[in-house]
Amino acid sequence: MPNATKSTQTRLGICLHAYVLQQFDVAGRSIGCSRERLHTGVHEARKAIRRVRAALDLGRARLWPDAAVVFDELRDLCRGLSQVRDAYAVIETLDHLRKQAPDADQRDLLKRVRKSLIERHAKAASYLLMQDAGLRRFRARLHHLRELAEALSWSEIDATNIRASLARSDHRAERAAHAAKKTQHGRLRHRWRRRLRRLRHQMMILELALSWRFVEDATSTGHGDESTSEWKAFVRVSATMLGHTTDLLGHEHDLRMLRAAARSTRGIKAGDRTEILKILRQKIDATPKWPSR
């Protein structure tokens, strides 16, 4: 992994600070959208929260233990939105299958199942809004966490800390891969995906931070170390490689979620349930089981 100049180190922390606050704002705006676009808002908010957690983890050596509360509470906020997001994600997966369906009979089958899944999503959305009208409590909690994150010791983060965090994330991903490859258990394969996704987010965040002009200017002084461009090339290639694997694992996870929904959702006729479970079993079996890193 390339080294960064000393003058870049503090500036990287400042960039991470700015990035985190930006993603907090993205999450807040997303979750404030209308009910008609609730599923889109929830999806965008969850992605922004995951990016914040990835950035916090990049500065773990300097930000912990103060950042631990923010890190854990953001995870809880994300989980609070998961039922609505998952309920819509299975509809998106089913729609993708409909486009690939080989004949009209299968398309009609998936269309019938879709109606029940739409009702399932509507119930999940209604329950979420009943528990937190307008998601006002969610936004208030998010704002509080933003204030806590803003006060963390971002300027103390240096390149050595970031290299250690990337190594830690890579090690955790390798351990998850080792466990997942011993079994076809969906939970373990999803954990593998989450670990890779965290590492990918960190690579992408670092590439973005290094693209900011004053970081590039800082490296121009030179101390005999590798340039910012080498850092950027390293993280760009790594993020692309990770993206391929996370996409494959993500597709498999979506199929597994759809299968679970088809099993449990009321309103799906027994014959339709049997047929779609058969289709999904074939699709899951056809996905690559050992995607490369």
N, C-alpha and C positions, 0 to 999 in steps of 0.2 A: 504494500500500500504506500502511496507517495507520502512524503513529508510536507508540511506547510511551514512557511517562514514564521518567525516569532511575531512579526508585526501583523500577520494575518490572524493570529490566534484570538485576540480579544475581539476583533471585528467579526469573526465568525459567531461569537456569542451574541453580539449585538444584532446580527442578522437573524439568528434563531429567535431572539426576543421579538423582533418585529414580525417575523413570520407567524409566531404563535398568536400574537394579538390579532393579526389579520384573520387567522383561521377561526378564532373565537367569534369575530364579527361575522364571518361567513355563516357559522353555525347559528348565530342569533337571528340573522336575517332570514335564513332558510326556514327555520322553525316558526317564523312569524307569518308565513304565507297563508292563503285562504284554505278552507277545508277542502275545496275542490282540488287543490294541488298539495294536499297534505302528504301524500305518498312521496312526491318529489322533494318536498321540504325535509321530510324525515330522512330520506336517503342522503341528501346533500349535507344535512347536519351531522349525521353519523360519520360520513367521510371526513368532514372537517375535524370532528372530535378525534378520530383516529390519527389524523395528521398531527394534531396538537400533542397527543400522547407519544407519538413517534419522536417528535422534536424534544419533548421533555426527557425522553429516554436517552436521546443523544447527549444531553448534558447531565446525565445521572451523577457522574462523579462530583460535580460541583453543586447541583441543585438539590440533591437528596440530603437530609430527610425532609426538608421543607416542602419539596415538590410532591412528596408521596401522597399527601392528602388530595391534592389537585388531580394527580394521576389516577388514583383509585375512584374518586368521585366522578370523574369523567367517564370511567368505565361503567359505573352504575347508571349514569345518564344514558349512555349508549344502549345499555341493556333494557332500560325502560321503554325505548323506542323499537326494540327488536321485533316484538310481536306484530306490530303494524307493518314494519318493513318486510319481514319474512312473508307475511300474508300477501303482500303485493308482489314480492319477488317470484313466488311460485306461479303467479298469473303470467308474469313476463316470460318465465321459462316455458310454460305451457304454450304461450303464443309463438314462441320460437319453434316449438315442436310442430305446431299447426302449419307453419310455413314449410316445414320439411316433410310433412305427411305425404306418403306415397299415393294415397287414393282418397276419394270423397268420403268413404265410410269412416276412415280414421279421423279425417277432419271433422266430421259430424260428431264423432265420439268426443273429441277434445273440446268441441264447442259446447256440448252438454255439460261436461265436467267443469268447464270454465264458469258457467252460471253459478254453480255451487261455490266455487272459489271466490267469485266476486262478492257473494253474500257473506262469506267468511271474512273477507277483508273489511267489508263495511261494518261488521260487528266489532272487529278489532279496533277500527278507527273510532267508532262511537264509544267504546269502552275507555279508550285512552283519553278522549275529550271529556268524558264524564268524570274521570278521575282528576283531570287537570284542565278546567275550562279555558280554552284559548291557549293552553300550554303556558300560562303566565308563570306558574311556579317553576316550570322548566327553565324559562328564560331568566328568571330572577336568580336561580341557582347557578346558571351558566355565567351570568354577569359577576356574581360573587367569586366564582372560580377564576374568572378573567383577572379580577383585581389581585387575587392571590398570586396568580402566575406572573403578573406584571412586576410584582415586588421581588421576584426571585433573583438570585445572583448571576444573571446571565453574562455579565461582563467578565466573570472569572473563568468562563469556559475557554479552553484552549484546544488546539488540534490534537494534543496527546489524549485528552479526555474523549474527544470524538472518535479517534481511532480505537480506543478501548471499548467504547460503546458499540461501535460497528462490529468489533470482534466478538463481543458478548452476544449481540443479536445473531451473528452468523453461527456461533456455537449453539445457541438455543434452536436455531432452525435445523442444524445438522442433527441434534438430538431428537427433535420432533420427526425428522425424516427417517431416522433409524428406527424409531418406534413404529411409525406408520407403515414402513415396508415389511414389517413382520406380520401384518394383519391387513384385512380389508375393512376393518372397523371404520365407519364413517367419522366418528368423533375424533379418532387419532389423525385421520387424514385431514380433517378440518383444522385441527391444531397445527399441523404442518403448514397448511395454507396460511393461517394467521401469523405464524412466525416468519414465513417468507414475505408476507405482505408488510409486516412491520419493518423488516430489513429493506425492502424495496422503497417504502415511504422515506426511510432515513436517507437512502442514496439519492432519491429525488429531491428531498429537502436540501441536502448538502450541495447538490448541483445548482439549485436555485440560489442558495446563499453565496456560492462562489461566483455566480454570474453578476452579482451586484457590483457596480463600478468601483466603489471605494475599497472593496476587497481586492480587486484586480490591481488597483493602484498600489495597495500595500505590498504586493509581492514584487513590484517593479524595483524596489530597493535592493533586493537580492541578498541572500546570505549563503549562496552556494547550494541551496536546496532546490527541489523540483518546483516548477512554476504552477500557478493556479490552473493553467490550461491542462496540465497533466492530471491534476486532481479531478477536473471536470470530465476529462476523457475516461478516467478510471470509473467514476461513479455512473456515468452515462451508460457505458457498456454493461456494468454490473446490474443496473436497474432494468435494462432491456432483457437480460438473461433471466432475471428473477420474474419479470412480468410474464414471460412465456409459461413458466411453471405455475405461477399463481393463477393465471387464466385457466389453465387446464384443470387444476384442482378446484377452482371456483365453479367451473361448469359441472364437474362431478357433484359438488356440494349442492348446487341448485337442483340437480336431478334428484338427489336424495331427499331434499326438502319437499319437492313436489310429490315424491312417493309417500312421504310421511303424511302430507296433507291429503292425498288421495285416500289413504287408509282411514284417516280420522274424521274427515269432513262429512257432516250429515247432508243428506239430499242427493248424494251420488247413488244411483241405482247399483244393485249388486253386480249385474252383468257388466255395466260400464266400469265399475271399480276393478273387477277382475281383468278386463281388457287393458285398462291404462296401466295397471301394475305390471302386467306382462310386458307392455311396451317399455316402461321405465326400467325394468330389470334388464332388458336387452340393451338399452342405451347406456346404463351404468356399467354393464359388463364390457361394453365396447370402448369405454374411455381408457386412455393409457394409465396403467397402474403405477408405473415407475417413471414419471416425467423427470427429465434430467434437470440438474441445477443450472 
